[in-house]
Amino acid sequence: MRQAEIKITVELDDQNMPENILWESTDAETKDQVPVKSMILALWDHNYKNSMRIDLWTKDMPVDEMKRFFYETLQTMGDSFLKATGEENIVEDLRDYCAHFADKMGIDPRK
């Protein structure tokens, strides 16, 4: 069996606010730690039938980038849901909502 490891390091300030978020993976092309400004990690607990989440962003994450991050996350969640379930109709609804979200947030989906 093949195994891969993902490591996330969060550097905190005195008030436990993230200053830096770094990630690395044994499967990545580079073995360097890669800095990011925001992350969403969602895990499904099969035993308790609920999700566990970690949502973090650094103090200097720009609001316009956060809006884009959420837009792209919603879009890719639709891709994942379609791949996992084949539920095309509801994914089309999610895509419609993503277009609405982009419009309300002033996001150009083509960029």
C-alpha positions as CSV (number, residue, x, y, z in Angstrom):
1,M,0.0,0.0,0.0
2,R,1.3,3.4,-0.9
3,Q,1.1,6.2,1.6
4,A,1.3,10.0,1.4
5,E,1.5,12.6,4.2
6,I,0.2,16.2,4.2
7,K,1.5,18.5,6.9
8,I,0.1,21.8,7.8
9,T,1.9,24.2,10.1
10,V,0.2,27.3,11.6
11,E,2.2,30.0,13.2
12,L,0.2,32.0,15.7
13,D,0.6,35.5,17.2
14,D,0.1,36.3,21.0
15,Q,-3.7,36.2,20.6
16,N,-3.6,32.8,18.7
17,M,-4.4,34.4,15.4
18,P,-2.8,32.8,12.4
19,E,0.2,34.8,11.1
20,N,1.4,32.2,8.7
21,I,0.0,28.9,7.3
22,L,2.4,26.5,5.6
23,W,1.7,23.2,4.0
24,E,3.8,20.4,2.5
25,S,3.1,17.0,1.0
26,T,5.2,13.9,0.5
27,D,3.6,13.7,-3.0
28,A,4.4,17.3,-4.0
29,E,6.9,18.1,-6.7
30,T,8.8,20.2,-4.2
31,K,9.6,19.3,-0.6
32,D,9.5,22.9,0.5
33,Q,6.8,24.3,2.8
34,V,4.3,26.3,0.7
35,P,2.8,29.5,2.3
36,V,-0.9,30.0,2.0
37,K,-3.2,32.8,3.2
38,S,-6.3,30.7,3.9
39,M,-7.5,27.0,4.2
40,I,-10.6,25.0,4.6
41,L,-10.2,21.4,5.8
42,A,-13.4,19.3,6.0
43,L,-13.4,15.7,7.3
44,W,-16.3,13.2,7.5
45,D,-16.5,11.2,10.8
46,H,-18.2,8.0,9.8
47,N,-18.7,6.8,13.3
48,Y,-20.5,10.0,14.5
49,K,-22.0,10.8,11.1
50,N,-20.9,14.4,11.1
51,S,-18.3,16.7,9.6
52,M,-15.3,18.2,11.3
53,R,-13.8,21.4,9.9
54,I,-10.9,23.7,10.3
55,D,-11.2,27.1,8.7
56,L,-8.2,29.3,9.0
57,W,-6.9,32.5,7.4
58,T,-4.0,34.8,8.1
59,K,-4.5,38.3,9.5
60,D,-3.3,39.7,6.2
61,M,-5.6,37.7,3.9
62,P,-7.1,40.3,1.6
63,V,-10.9,40.5,1.6
64,D,-11.1,40.4,-2.2
65,E,-9.0,37.2,-2.2
66,M,-11.2,35.7,0.5
67,K,-14.2,36.3,-1.7
68,R,-12.5,34.6,-4.6
69,F,-11.3,31.7,-2.4
70,F,-14.9,31.0,-1.3
71,Y,-16.2,31.3,-4.8
72,E,-13.7,28.8,-6.1
73,T,-14.2,26.5,-3.1
74,L,-18.0,26.4,-3.8
75,Q,-17.3,25.7,-7.5
76,T,-14.9,22.8,-6.8
77,M,-17.2,21.4,-4.1
78,G,-19.8,21.1,-6.9
79,D,-17.2,19.3,-9.1
80,S,-16.4,16.9,-6.2
81,F,-20.1,16.3,-5.4
82,L,-20.9,15.5,-9.0
83,K,-18.0,13.1,-9.3
84,A,-18.9,11.4,-6.0
85,T,-22.7,11.2,-6.5
86,G,-23.6,11.8,-10.1
87,E,-26.3,14.3,-9.0
88,E,-26.2,16.6,-12.0
89,N,-29.4,18.6,-11.2
90,I,-28.4,19.8,-7.8
91,V,-24.9,20.6,-9.0
92,E,-26.5,22.8,-11.7
93,D,-28.4,24.6,-8.9
94,L,-25.1,25.0,-7.0
95,R,-23.5,26.4,-10.2
96,D,-26.4,28.9,-10.5
97,Y,-25.8,30.0,-6.9
98,C,-22.1,30.3,-7.6
99,A,-22.9,32.7,-10.5
100,H,-25.2,34.7,-8.1
101,F,-22.4,34.7,-5.4
102,A,-19.9,36.0,-8.0
103,D,-22.2,38.7,-9.1
104,K,-23.0,39.9,-5.6
105,M,-19.3,39.8,-4.6
106,G,-18.1,41.5,-7.7
107,I,-16.0,38.5,-8.8
108,D,-15.2,38.0,-12.5
109,P,-15.4,34.2,-12.9
110,R,-13.2,34.4,-16.1
111,K,-10.2,35.6,-14.1
